[in-house]
Amino acid sequence: MRRALTALAIALVLAGSALFAVERQWRARGYTPIIVDAPDLWSLQRAKASYSERPIVFLGASRTLYAIDRATMRARLPAYEPVMLAMDGRYPLATLRDLAADPDFRGLVVCDIDGAGFAAPSLDMQKPEVDYYHREFSPSRAAHRLLLNHWQLNAAIARSDFSLLRSAVRWWNGEGEPFRPYQWLDRRRFGHIDYDRGNTEAQKRELAANLERFGGHLPRIPFNEWWPQVENANAWVRAIQARGGDVIFYASPTSGQRRWAEGDWFPRAEYWDKMAAATTAKTLFSLDVAALRDFPLPDDSHIDYRQKPAYTNALIDALIERGWVTTAAANNSDAVLAEQPQSLVPGT
């Protein structure tokens, strides 16, 4: 028995030393730990939306995921618990529908959505995560994810790109080193983009190619196919409001050719304004707020992480000016202490 324990201890020391050496090697090449998004990570925050005393839930796609600064939210609006449920590349109506059906949710929703977000193909984009939360997420999955967060926050090699199998495949195929991400999440899913490392032109080229493909104008979705999703969303808004919560539909800023293209694709007067007139939700169009309308967007769509506090402050100012949020502290003093800003390096 003693020999077996000694052998096990030696094996653990050797394995730990090997992992440490590999970690140092990749760190020396500029790789840093990052949190990798996954359904369990999203589900942790979805649970928080239901069980926090006063959540302010951010729905949307990448423009919200990578724009909202949590520390600024906590400092400026201490009565609220910020919860990030936006998803990169996916419109949020499925999650709004899920919150409306949840009797435990009584919070404030800031739903970042544009004209395309109410189109029928956008309706179920976040449904896989919603279904996972209700059907598969469990206390054991939550515990596993919390442990995984700790591992990913402290080890660059926690990424699957650095697994033994993936490394062997990369070597066999003669591939280069793993991708160095310029966008990352923290453990609460608030995202960051570093445009000093990222490509500011990729999205612009993609938009230009799409415009060229369709002769300069993206094809409009017929209004009668678009409006049913607006009516459904209005019903979900009313369900949330009936429990004491509220919803703000927010059209976040764009610039350059993207602003022109989206305005041409879904003209505000023909789509957004009609939605705003029909809904009981509050509505905010960023172009109506000077500080948001002219905010610098390196790729005409997203915020650089260094500008997140300024952007978040501008959004908060607009919400306060309209009387839609309160700056008063909550009764529970432990819940309202503003957090210190997190380190803005990948994974923290």
C-alpha positions as CSV (number, residue, x, y, z in Angstrom):
1,M,0.0,0.0,0.0
2,R,2.8,2.4,0.9
3,R,4.6,1.7,-2.4
4,A,1.4,2.4,-4.3
5,L,0.9,5.7,-2.5
6,T,4.5,6.6,-3.2
7,A,4.1,5.8,-6.9
8,L,0.9,7.8,-7.1
9,A,2.6,10.8,-5.4
10,I,5.5,10.6,-7.8
11,A,3.1,10.3,-10.8
12,L,1.2,13.4,-9.6
13,V,4.4,15.4,-9.2
14,L,5.6,14.4,-12.6
15,A,2.3,15.2,-14.2
16,G,2.0,18.6,-12.4
17,S,5.6,19.4,-13.5
18,A,4.8,18.6,-17.1
19,L,1.7,20.7,-17.1
20,F,3.6,23.6,-15.5
21,A,6.3,23.4,-18.1
22,V,3.8,23.3,-21.0
23,E,1.9,26.2,-19.4
24,R,5.1,28.3,-19.1
25,Q,5.9,27.5,-22.7
26,W,2.6,28.8,-24.1
27,R,2.7,31.8,-21.7
28,A,6.1,32.7,-23.0
29,R,4.6,32.8,-26.5
30,G,2.0,35.4,-25.4
31,Y,-1.0,33.2,-24.6
32,T,-3.1,34.0,-21.6
33,P,-6.0,32.3,-19.8
34,I,-9.5,32.9,-21.1
35,I,-13.0,31.9,-20.1
36,V,-14.6,29.8,-22.8
37,D,-18.3,30.3,-23.3
38,A,-20.6,27.3,-23.0
39,P,-24.2,26.4,-22.2
40,D,-23.3,25.8,-18.5
41,L,-21.7,29.2,-18.2
42,W,-24.8,30.9,-19.7
43,S,-27.0,28.8,-17.5
44,L,-25.3,30.0,-14.4
45,Q,-26.2,33.5,-15.3
46,R,-29.7,32.5,-16.4
47,A,-30.3,31.1,-12.9
48,K,-29.1,34.4,-11.4
49,A,-31.7,36.2,-13.5
50,S,-34.4,34.3,-11.6
51,Y,-33.0,34.3,-8.1
52,S,-31.3,37.7,-7.8
53,E,-33.3,40.2,-5.7
54,R,-33.3,42.9,-8.4
55,P,-31.6,41.8,-11.6
56,I,-30.9,44.0,-14.6
57,V,-30.6,41.5,-17.4
58,F,-28.9,42.4,-20.6
59,L,-30.2,40.6,-23.7
60,G,-28.9,40.9,-27.2
61,A,-26.1,39.7,-29.4
62,S,-22.4,40.7,-29.6
63,R,-23.0,44.4,-29.5
64,T,-24.2,44.0,-25.9
65,L,-22.1,41.0,-24.9
66,Y,-18.9,43.0,-25.6
67,A,-20.1,46.5,-24.6
68,I,-21.5,46.5,-21.1
69,D,-19.0,47.1,-18.2
70,R,-20.2,45.3,-15.1
71,A,-18.1,47.3,-12.6
72,T,-19.6,50.6,-14.0
73,M,-23.1,49.2,-13.7
74,R,-22.5,48.2,-10.1
75,A,-21.0,51.5,-9.2
76,R,-23.6,53.7,-10.9
77,L,-26.7,51.5,-10.2
78,P,-26.0,49.7,-6.9
79,A,-29.6,48.6,-6.5
80,Y,-29.3,46.2,-9.4
81,E,-27.5,42.9,-10.0
82,P,-26.2,43.0,-13.6
83,V,-26.8,39.7,-15.5
84,M,-25.3,39.1,-19.0
85,L,-27.4,36.8,-21.2
86,A,-26.5,38.2,-24.6
87,M,-24.9,35.8,-27.0
88,D,-22.5,36.4,-29.8
89,G,-24.2,36.2,-33.2
90,R,-27.7,35.3,-31.9
91,Y,-30.7,37.5,-31.4
92,P,-32.5,37.4,-28.0
93,L,-36.2,36.8,-28.4
94,A,-36.1,33.2,-27.2
95,T,-34.6,34.3,-23.9
96,L,-37.1,37.2,-23.6
97,R,-39.8,34.6,-24.1
98,D,-38.3,32.4,-21.4
99,L,-38.0,35.2,-18.9
100,A,-41.7,36.1,-19.5
101,A,-42.7,32.5,-18.8
102,D,-40.6,32.4,-15.5
103,P,-42.8,33.3,-12.5
104,D,-39.6,33.9,-10.5
105,F,-38.3,36.6,-12.8
106,R,-39.3,40.2,-11.8
107,G,-36.4,42.1,-13.0
108,L,-35.5,44.8,-15.6
109,V,-34.6,43.6,-19.0
110,V,-32.5,45.7,-21.4
111,C,-33.1,44.0,-24.7
112,D,-30.7,45.1,-27.4
113,I,-32.5,44.4,-30.7
114,D,-32.7,45.9,-34.1
115,G,-35.1,45.4,-37.0
116,A,-33.6,42.1,-38.0
117,G,-34.0,40.8,-34.4
118,F,-37.8,40.7,-34.8
119,A,-37.6,38.7,-38.1
120,A,-38.9,35.1,-37.9
121,P,-35.5,33.5,-38.4
122,S,-34.3,35.3,-35.4
123,L,-37.0,34.0,-33.1
124,D,-35.4,30.8,-31.8
125,M,-31.7,31.7,-32.1
126,Q,-31.1,31.4,-28.4
127,K,-33.5,28.5,-27.9
128,P,-30.8,25.8,-27.6
129,E,-29.3,27.6,-24.5
130,V,-32.8,28.1,-23.0
131,D,-33.6,24.4,-23.6
132,Y,-30.3,23.3,-22.1
133,Y,-31.0,25.4,-19.0
134,H,-34.3,23.9,-18.4
135,R,-33.6,20.3,-19.4
136,E,-29.9,19.6,-18.5
137,F,-28.5,22.2,-16.2
138,S,-28.3,21.0,-12.6
139,P,-26.5,21.7,-9.3
140,S,-23.8,19.2,-10.3
141,R,-23.4,21.0,-13.7
142,A,-23.2,24.3,-11.9
143,A,-20.5,23.0,-9.5
144,H,-18.6,21.6,-12.5
145,R,-18.7,24.9,-14.3
146,L,-17.5,26.8,-11.3
147,L,-14.5,24.6,-11.0
148,L,-13.9,24.8,-14.7
149,N,-14.0,28.6,-14.5
150,H,-11.3,28.5,-11.9
151,W,-9.2,26.2,-14.1
152,Q,-9.7,28.4,-17.2
153,L,-9.0,31.6,-15.3
154,N,-5.6,30.3,-14.2
155,A,-4.3,28.1,-17.0
156,A,-3.8,29.1,-20.7
157,I,-3.7,25.4,-21.5
158,A,-7.3,25.0,-20.3
159,R,-8.4,25.8,-23.8
160,S,-9.2,22.7,-25.9
161,D,-6.8,24.1,-28.5
162,F,-4.0,23.0,-26.2
163,S,-5.2,19.4,-25.5
164,L,-2.9,16.5,-26.3
165,L,-5.1,15.3,-29.1
166,R,-5.5,18.7,-30.7
167,S,-1.8,19.4,-30.4
168,A,-1.1,16.1,-32.2
169,V,-3.5,16.9,-35.0
170,R,-2.0,20.3,-35.4
171,W,1.5,18.8,-35.6
172,W,0.4,16.1,-38.1
173,N,-1.3,18.6,-40.4
174,G,1.5,21.1,-40.2
175,E,-0.8,23.8,-38.7
176,G,0.5,26.9,-37.0
177,E,0.1,27.8,-33.4
178,P,-3.4,28.1,-31.9
179,F,-5.4,31.2,-32.6
180,R,-4.7,34.1,-30.3
181,P,-8.2,35.5,-29.4
182,Y,-8.7,39.2,-29.2
183,Q,-12.1,38.9,-27.6
184,W,-12.8,37.1,-24.3
185,L,-15.3,36.8,-21.5
186,D,-15.0,37.1,-17.8
187,R,-16.5,34.4,-15.5
188,R,-19.8,36.3,-15.4
189,R,-19.9,36.4,-19.3
190,F,-19.2,40.1,-19.7
191,G,-17.1,40.3,-22.8
192,H,-14.2,42.3,-24.0
193,I,-12.7,43.0,-27.5
194,D,-9.1,44.4,-27.9
195,Y,-9.0,46.1,-31.3
196,D,-5.3,46.7,-30.9
197,R,-5.0,43.0,-31.6
198,G,-8.2,42.4,-33.6
199,N,-9.3,43.0,-37.2
200,T,-11.4,46.1,-37.5
201,E,-12.0,45.5,-41.2
202,A,-13.4,41.9,-41.3
203,Q,-17.0,42.9,-40.5
204,K,-16.8,45.8,-42.9
205,R,-15.7,43.5,-45.7
206,E,-18.4,41.0,-44.9
207,L,-21.0,43.7,-45.0
208,A,-19.7,45.1,-48.3
209,A,-19.7,41.6,-49.8
210,N,-23.3,41.1,-48.8
211,L,-24.3,44.4,-50.2
212,E,-22.6,43.6,-53.5
213,R,-24.3,40.2,-53.6
214,F,-27.7,41.9,-53.3
215,G,-27.1,44.8,-55.6
216,G,-26.4,47.3,-52.9
217,H,-29.5,46.8,-50.8
218,L,-30.1,44.0,-48.3
219,P,-33.5,42.3,-49.0
220,R,-36.2,43.7,-46.7
221,I,-38.4,41.2,-44.8
222,P,-42.0,41.9,-45.6
223,F,-43.7,43.8,-42.8
224,N,-46.5,41.2,-42.5
225,E,-43.9,38.5,-41.8
226,W,-42.1,40.8,-39.3
227,W,-45.0,42.0,-37.2
228,P,-46.1,38.7,-35.6
229,Q,-42.8,38.5,-33.7
230,V,-43.4,42.1,-32.5
231,E,-46.9,41.1,-31.2
232,N,-45.5,38.0,-29.5
233,A,-42.7,40.1,-27.9
234,N,-45.4,42.6,-26.7
235,A,-47.2,39.7,-24.9
236,W,-44.0,38.7,-23.2
237,V,-43.3,42.2,-22.1
238,R,-46.8,42.4,-20.5
239,A,-46.2,39.2,-18.7
240,I,-43.0,40.5,-17.2
241,Q,-44.6,43.8,-16.3
242,A,-47.6,42.1,-14.6
243,R,-45.1,40.6,-12.1
244,G,-43.5,44.0,-11.4
245,G,-40.6,43.8,-13.9
246,D,-40.1,45.8,-17.0
247,V,-38.4,45.7,-20.4
248,I,-36.5,48.3,-22.4
249,F,-36.1,47.6,-26.1
250,Y,-32.8,49.2,-27.0
251,A,-31.3,49.7,-30.5
252,S,-27.5,50.0,-29.9
253,P,-25.4,52.3,-32.1
254,T,-23.7,51.5,-35.4
255,S,-21.6,53.7,-37.6
256,G,-20.3,54.1,-41.2
257,Q,-21.7,51.9,-43.9
258,R,-23.3,49.5,-41.4
259,R,-25.5,52.3,-40.1
260,W,-26.5,53.2,-43.6
261,A,-27.1,49.6,-44.6
262,E,-29.2,48.7,-41.5
263,G,-31.3,51.9,-42.0
264,D,-31.9,50.9,-45.6
265,W,-32.6,47.3,-44.6
266,F,-35.1,48.1,-41.9
267,P,-36.1,51.8,-42.2
268,R,-36.8,53.1,-38.7
269,A,-40.1,54.8,-39.6
270,E,-41.5,51.6,-41.2
271,Y,-40.3,49.1,-38.5
272,W,-38.9,50.3,-35.2
273,D,-41.2,53.3,-34.8
274,K,-44.3,51.1,-35.4
275,M,-43.0,48.6,-32.9
276,A,-42.3,51.4,-30.3
277,A,-45.9,52.8,-30.8
278,A,-47.5,49.4,-30.2
279,T,-45.5,48.1,-27.2
280,T,-45.9,48.7,-23.5
281,A,-42.1,48.3,-23.2
282,K,-39.9,51.3,-23.0
283,T,-37.9,52.0,-26.1
284,L,-34.6,53.7,-26.7
285,F,-33.0,54.3,-30.1
286,S,-29.3,55.1,-29.7
287,L,-29.3,57.6,-32.5
288,D,-31.6,59.8,-30.4
289,V,-28.8,60.1,-27.8
290,A,-25.8,62.2,-28.9
291,A,-23.3,60.4,-26.6
292,L,-24.4,57.0,-28.0
293,R,-25.0,58.1,-31.6
294,D,-21.4,59.3,-32.1
295,F,-19.7,56.7,-29.9
296,P,-16.5,55.3,-31.5
297,L,-16.9,51.9,-33.0
298,P,-13.7,50.5,-34.5
299,D,-15.6,48.0,-36.8
300,D,-18.7,50.2,-37.1
301,S,-20.5,47.8,-34.8
302,H,-18.6,47.0,-31.5
303,I,-16.9,48.7,-28.6
304,D,-13.2,48.4,-27.8
305,Y,-12.8,47.1,-24.2
306,R,-11.0,50.3,-23.2
307,Q,-14.2,52.3,-24.1
308,K,-16.6,50.0,-22.2
309,P,-16.9,52.2,-19.1
310,A,-17.5,55.3,-21.1
311,Y,-20.1,53.6,-23.2
312,T,-21.8,52.1,-20.2
313,N,-21.9,55.5,-18.5
314,A,-23.5,57.0,-21.6
315,L,-26.2,54.3,-21.6
316,I,-26.8,54.7,-17.9
317,D,-27.1,58.5,-18.3
318,A,-29.8,57.9,-20.9
319,L,-31.7,55.5,-18.7
320,I,-31.5,57.8,-15.7
321,E,-32.5,60.9,-17.7
322,R,-35.7,59.0,-18.7
323,G,-36.4,57.8,-15.2
324,W,-36.2,54.2,-16.2
325,V,-33.7,53.1,-13.5
326,T,-33.0,54.2,-10.0
327,T,-29.6,55.2,-8.5
328,A,-30.8,54.5,-5.0
329,A,-29.0,51.8,-3.1
330,A,-30.9,48.6,-2.2
331,N,-31.8,47.9,1.4
332,N,-29.3,45.1,1.7
333,S,-25.9,46.8,2.2
334,D,-24.0,43.7,1.2
335,A,-25.7,43.7,-2.2
336,V,-24.9,47.3,-3.1
337,L,-21.2,47.6,-2.5
338,A,-19.7,48.6,-5.8
339,E,-17.1,46.2,-7.0
340,Q,-13.6,47.2,-7.9
341,P,-13.1,47.0,-11.7
342,Q,-11.8,43.7,-12.8
343,S,-8.4,43.4,-14.5
344,L,-9.0,43.9,-18.2
345,V,-6.7,41.1,-19.4
346,P,-8.1,38.0,-21.1
347,G,-9.9,35.6,-18.7
348,T,-10.1,37.8,-15.6
